[in-house]
Amino acid sequence: MSAQAPLGGFGSAQSLLLDLLRKHYPFLILGVLVIVASIASPAFLTTNNLRNLFSQLAVIGLVVLAELLVVITGGIDISVGSVLALSACLSAGLFSGSNVWVAALTAAVVGTFMGAVNGTLIGFRGIEPFIATLGMMALARGLTFAYSQGSPVIPTDPNFAIPGTSRIAGIPTIGFFWVAAIIIIAFTLNKTVFGRRLYAIGSSKHAATGAGVPVNRTVFFVYTLAGLMVGIAGFLLTSRVNAGTALAGNGYELDAIAAVVIGGARLSGGSGKAVGAVVGTIIFGVISNLLVLLNVSTFLQEAFKGALILVAVVMAAGKRGGMAAR
């Protein structure tokens, strides 16, 4: 019996380690990626590259947080990239982009309106989220091309680029918008009644309704809030590149969903955390950044993203399987 004790202790430690890896696999993936990136490219950890990476993450990071809110309720929004493009072009073009504050307000209003349309169709009309947002994706992208005629929309205000290109204490200003959004969303999900309602709806709409949760109104507000965040992201992207383009945000819907999934959320709803979405965002940002530094084909970037999504899904399934076994 004494000979079996060490084996039992080893087995217990091994089980504990596996359980730890299942619970925190996004951090494991990120840690491995950072180490690989540091070794593969000496330019990765340079100040200029990290600043550029932070600026890039700030825009898609807002979109990922918006997608997270929707996914927690068991929904999905594949219109985020197109709504971002429309917000970006209109913020740069309306009133000739002559006032940066008016441009920011324009982008926020456009994004909020598009999100409210999604929320009305899904929350009050009972249309499936995928179908409703698919239609919005086509509508928003079509309006963007019609408005811009396929050409970049250049703002005239010389201060337009300040929010997207300036720095505070050496840190890109645009990144502070992302950090503020992370704090607000994390607090909302963890500490407010509204956050608890989102998880309840994602777990079971029928149970949430029985518990007195205003499901339809909450779903409407979630998509409206997501639209607002996407609109702000559109303005920040325009400010960063000093132009609105019809192809802005192209593919963002897939990147956002992938980041949410690899961050630990389930597309079926009822789970997901802001910190996981942030880690997922950074993971894909690091991959894209490293492949650019290594001059790897953009086509292979999609392959790497797809592989990581599969890894995340497998590890998440293992996590749920381990919890069910217990």
C-alpha positions as CSV (number, residue, x, y, z in Angstrom):
1,M,0.0,0.0,0.0
2,S,2.9,2.3,0.8
3,A,4.2,1.8,-2.8
4,Q,0.9,3.0,-4.2
5,A,0.8,6.3,-2.3
6,P,3.4,8.1,-4.5
7,L,1.5,7.0,-7.6
8,G,-1.7,8.4,-6.1
9,G,0.0,11.6,-5.3
10,F,1.4,11.9,-8.8
11,G,-2.0,11.1,-10.3
12,S,-3.6,13.8,-8.1
13,A,-1.0,16.4,-9.1
14,Q,-1.4,15.4,-12.8
15,S,-5.2,15.8,-12.6
16,L,-4.8,19.2,-10.9
17,L,-2.4,20.3,-13.6
18,L,-4.8,19.2,-16.4
19,D,-7.7,20.9,-14.7
20,L,-5.7,24.1,-14.4
21,L,-4.8,24.0,-18.1
22,R,-8.4,23.4,-19.1
23,K,-9.6,26.4,-17.1
24,H,-6.9,28.8,-18.2
25,Y,-6.0,27.6,-21.7
26,P,-6.3,31.0,-23.3
27,F,-3.5,32.3,-21.0
28,L,-1.4,29.2,-21.9
29,I,-1.9,29.8,-25.6
30,L,-1.0,33.5,-25.2
31,G,2.1,32.8,-23.2
32,V,3.4,30.3,-25.8
33,L,2.7,32.7,-28.6
34,V,4.6,35.5,-26.9
35,I,7.6,33.3,-26.3
36,V,7.5,32.0,-29.9
37,A,7.1,35.6,-31.3
38,S,10.0,36.9,-29.2
39,I,12.3,34.1,-30.5
40,A,11.1,34.2,-34.1
41,S,11.4,38.0,-34.5
42,P,13.7,40.3,-32.6
43,A,11.5,43.2,-33.7
44,F,8.4,41.8,-31.8
45,L,9.3,43.2,-28.4
46,T,10.5,46.6,-29.7
47,T,8.8,49.7,-28.4
48,N,7.5,50.8,-31.8
49,N,6.1,47.4,-32.6
50,L,4.3,47.1,-29.3
51,R,2.8,50.5,-29.7
52,N,1.6,49.6,-33.1
53,L,0.2,46.3,-31.8
54,F,-1.6,48.1,-29.0
55,S,-3.2,50.6,-31.4
56,Q,-4.4,47.8,-33.7
57,L,-5.8,45.9,-30.8
58,A,-7.8,48.9,-29.5
59,V,-10.1,48.9,-32.5
60,I,-10.8,45.2,-32.9
61,G,-10.8,45.0,-29.1
62,L,-13.9,47.2,-28.9
63,V,-15.6,45.0,-31.5
64,V,-14.8,41.9,-29.6
65,L,-16.3,43.2,-26.4
66,A,-19.4,44.1,-28.3
67,E,-19.6,40.6,-29.7
68,L,-19.0,39.2,-26.3
69,L,-22.1,40.8,-24.9
70,V,-24.2,39.4,-27.7
71,V,-22.7,35.9,-27.5
72,I,-23.4,35.7,-23.7
73,T,-27.1,36.1,-24.5
74,G,-26.9,33.2,-26.9
75,G,-27.0,35.5,-29.9
76,I,-24.5,36.4,-32.6
77,D,-23.8,39.6,-34.6
78,I,-22.1,39.1,-38.0
79,S,-22.8,42.7,-39.0
80,V,-20.2,44.3,-36.8
81,G,-17.6,44.8,-39.6
82,S,-20.0,46.3,-42.0
83,V,-21.5,48.6,-39.4
84,L,-18.0,49.7,-38.4
85,A,-17.3,50.6,-42.1
86,L,-20.5,52.6,-42.4
87,S,-19.8,54.5,-39.2
88,A,-16.2,55.1,-40.3
89,C,-17.1,56.6,-43.7
90,L,-20.0,58.7,-42.4
91,S,-18.0,60.1,-39.6
92,A,-15.3,61.2,-42.0
93,G,-17.7,62.4,-44.7
94,L,-20.7,64.0,-43.1
95,F,-20.2,67.7,-42.7
96,S,-16.9,67.1,-44.6
97,G,-15.3,65.7,-41.4
98,S,-14.8,69.3,-40.4
99,N,-15.2,68.8,-36.7
100,V,-13.8,65.8,-34.8
101,W,-16.4,65.9,-32.1
102,V,-19.3,65.9,-34.6
103,A,-17.5,63.0,-36.4
104,A,-17.3,61.0,-33.2
105,L,-21.0,61.7,-32.4
106,T,-22.0,60.8,-36.0
107,A,-20.2,57.4,-35.7
108,A,-21.7,56.7,-32.3
109,V,-25.2,57.5,-33.6
110,V,-24.9,55.5,-36.8
111,G,-23.6,52.4,-34.8
112,T,-26.3,52.8,-32.2
113,F,-29.1,53.1,-34.8
114,M,-27.9,50.0,-36.7
115,G,-27.6,48.1,-33.4
116,A,-31.1,49.2,-32.4
117,V,-32.5,47.9,-35.7
118,N,-30.8,44.5,-35.0
119,G,-32.2,44.6,-31.5
120,T,-35.7,45.3,-32.6
121,L,-35.7,42.5,-35.2
122,I,-34.2,40.0,-32.8
123,G,-35.7,41.1,-29.4
124,F,-39.1,42.2,-30.4
125,R,-39.8,40.4,-33.7
126,G,-38.2,37.1,-32.9
127,I,-36.0,36.9,-35.9
128,E,-33.0,34.6,-35.6
129,P,-29.8,36.6,-34.8
130,F,-27.8,35.1,-37.6
131,I,-30.5,36.0,-40.2
132,A,-31.1,39.5,-38.9
133,T,-27.5,40.4,-38.7
134,L,-26.7,38.8,-42.0
135,G,-29.2,41.2,-43.6
136,M,-27.7,44.1,-41.7
137,M,-24.3,43.1,-42.8
138,A,-25.3,43.3,-46.5
139,L,-27.3,46.5,-45.9
140,A,-24.5,48.4,-44.1
141,R,-21.8,47.3,-46.5
142,G,-24.0,48.3,-49.5
143,L,-24.7,51.7,-48.0
144,T,-21.0,52.2,-47.3
145,F,-20.1,51.5,-50.9
146,A,-22.9,53.7,-52.2
147,Y,-21.8,56.6,-50.0
148,S,-18.1,56.3,-50.6
149,Q,-18.3,55.1,-54.3
150,G,-15.5,52.8,-53.3
151,S,-13.0,55.7,-52.7
152,P,-11.5,56.7,-49.4
153,V,-13.4,59.4,-47.5
154,I,-10.9,62.0,-46.2
155,P,-11.9,64.3,-43.3
156,T,-10.9,67.9,-43.5
157,D,-10.4,68.7,-39.8
158,P,-6.7,68.7,-39.1
159,N,-7.4,67.5,-35.6
160,F,-9.2,64.4,-36.8
161,A,-6.2,62.1,-36.4
162,I,-5.4,63.1,-32.9
163,P,-7.5,60.5,-31.0
164,G,-6.1,57.7,-33.2
165,T,-2.5,58.7,-33.4
166,S,-1.5,60.8,-30.4
167,R,0.2,59.4,-27.2
168,I,-0.1,60.0,-23.5
169,A,3.1,59.2,-21.6
170,G,4.3,57.3,-24.6
171,I,1.2,55.1,-24.8
172,P,-1.2,55.4,-27.8
173,T,-4.2,57.4,-26.7
174,I,-6.5,55.1,-28.7
175,G,-5.6,52.3,-26.3
176,F,-7.1,54.1,-23.4
177,F,-10.5,53.9,-25.1
178,W,-10.1,50.1,-25.1
179,V,-9.0,49.9,-21.5
180,A,-11.9,52.0,-20.4
181,A,-14.3,49.8,-22.3
182,I,-12.7,46.6,-20.7
183,I,-13.2,48.0,-17.2
184,I,-16.8,49.1,-17.9
185,I,-17.8,45.8,-19.5
186,A,-16.1,43.7,-16.8
187,F,-17.9,45.7,-14.1
188,T,-21.2,45.4,-15.9
189,L,-21.0,41.6,-16.3
190,N,-19.7,40.9,-12.8
191,K,-21.4,43.5,-10.6
192,T,-24.7,44.6,-12.1
193,V,-28.2,43.2,-12.4
194,F,-28.0,43.8,-16.2
195,G,-24.9,41.6,-16.4
196,R,-26.7,38.8,-14.5
197,R,-29.6,39.1,-16.8
198,L,-27.4,38.5,-19.8
199,Y,-26.1,35.2,-18.4
200,A,-29.6,34.2,-17.4
201,I,-30.9,34.8,-20.9
202,G,-28.0,32.9,-22.5
203,S,-28.5,30.0,-20.2
204,S,-32.2,29.7,-20.7
205,K,-34.6,32.3,-22.1
206,H,-37.6,30.4,-20.8
207,A,-36.2,30.2,-17.3
208,A,-35.1,33.9,-17.4
209,T,-38.7,34.9,-18.5
210,G,-40.1,32.8,-15.6
211,A,-37.7,34.6,-13.2
212,G,-39.1,38.0,-14.3
213,V,-36.2,39.0,-16.6
214,P,-37.4,41.4,-19.4
215,V,-35.8,39.2,-22.1
216,N,-37.0,41.1,-25.2
217,R,-36.1,44.5,-23.8
218,T,-32.7,43.3,-22.5
219,V,-31.8,41.7,-25.9
220,F,-32.8,44.9,-27.7
221,F,-30.5,46.9,-25.4
222,V,-27.6,44.5,-25.8
223,Y,-27.6,44.8,-29.6
224,T,-28.0,48.6,-29.3
225,L,-25.1,48.8,-26.9
226,A,-23.0,46.6,-29.2
227,G,-23.8,48.9,-32.1
228,L,-22.7,51.9,-30.1
229,M,-19.3,50.3,-29.3
230,V,-18.8,49.3,-32.9
231,G,-19.6,52.8,-34.0
232,I,-17.0,54.2,-31.7
233,A,-14.5,51.7,-33.0
234,G,-15.3,52.9,-36.5
235,F,-14.5,56.5,-35.6
236,L,-11.3,55.4,-33.9
237,L,-10.2,53.4,-36.9
238,T,-10.9,56.4,-39.2
239,S,-9.0,58.7,-36.8
240,R,-6.0,56.2,-36.8
241,V,-5.7,56.0,-40.6
242,N,-7.2,59.5,-41.2
243,A,-9.7,58.1,-43.8
244,G,-12.8,56.1,-44.0
245,T,-12.9,53.2,-46.5
246,A,-15.6,50.9,-47.8
247,L,-13.5,47.9,-46.9
248,A,-12.9,49.0,-43.3
249,G,-13.7,46.3,-40.8
250,N,-13.7,43.6,-43.5
251,G,-13.5,40.2,-41.7
252,Y,-13.9,41.8,-38.3
253,E,-17.0,39.7,-37.6
254,L,-15.0,36.5,-37.9
255,D,-12.1,37.8,-35.9
256,A,-14.5,39.0,-33.1
257,I,-16.3,35.7,-32.9
258,A,-13.1,33.8,-32.9
259,A,-11.6,35.9,-30.2
260,V,-14.7,35.5,-28.0
261,V,-14.6,31.7,-28.5
262,I,-10.9,31.3,-27.8
263,G,-11.4,33.5,-24.8
264,G,-13.7,30.8,-23.3
265,A,-17.2,31.9,-24.2
266,R,-19.7,29.4,-25.7
267,L,-21.7,30.4,-28.8
268,S,-24.7,28.7,-27.2
269,G,-24.7,31.5,-24.5
270,G,-24.6,31.7,-20.8
271,S,-20.8,32.0,-20.4
272,G,-17.9,34.4,-21.2
273,K,-15.8,37.0,-19.4
274,A,-14.3,40.3,-20.4
275,V,-10.8,39.1,-19.5
276,G,-11.2,36.0,-21.7
277,A,-12.3,38.2,-24.6
278,V,-9.3,40.5,-24.1
279,V,-6.9,37.5,-24.1
280,G,-8.5,36.2,-27.2
281,T,-8.1,39.6,-28.9
282,I,-4.4,39.7,-27.9
283,I,-3.8,36.2,-29.2
284,F,-5.1,36.9,-32.7
285,G,-3.4,40.3,-32.7
286,V,0.0,38.7,-31.8
287,I,-0.5,36.1,-34.5
288,S,-1.2,38.7,-37.2
289,N,1.6,41.0,-36.0
290,L,4.1,38.1,-36.0
291,L,3.2,36.9,-39.4
292,V,3.6,40.4,-40.8
293,L,7.0,40.7,-39.2
294,L,8.0,37.4,-40.7
295,N,6.6,38.4,-44.1
296,V,4.3,35.4,-44.1
297,S,1.4,35.3,-46.7
298,T,-1.8,36.8,-45.5
299,F,-3.6,33.7,-46.6
300,L,-1.7,31.6,-44.0
301,Q,-2.8,34.0,-41.3
302,E,-6.4,32.7,-41.8
303,A,-5.1,29.2,-41.5
304,F,-3.4,29.9,-38.2
305,K,-6.5,31.6,-36.9
306,G,-8.6,28.6,-37.9
307,A,-6.2,26.2,-36.2
308,L,-6.3,28.2,-33.0
309,I,-10.1,28.2,-33.0
310,L,-10.1,24.4,-33.3
311,V,-7.6,24.1,-30.5
312,A,-9.7,26.4,-28.3
313,V,-12.9,24.5,-29.1
314,V,-11.3,21.2,-28.2
315,M,-9.8,22.5,-24.9
316,A,-13.2,24.1,-24.0
317,A,-14.9,20.8,-24.8
318,G,-12.4,19.0,-22.5
319,K,-13.1,21.6,-19.8
320,R,-16.9,21.0,-20.0
321,G,-16.3,17.2,-20.1
322,G,-14.2,17.3,-17.0
323,M,-16.8,19.4,-15.2
324,A,-19.5,17.0,-16.2
325,A,-17.5,14.0,-15.0
326,R,-17.1,15.5,-11.6
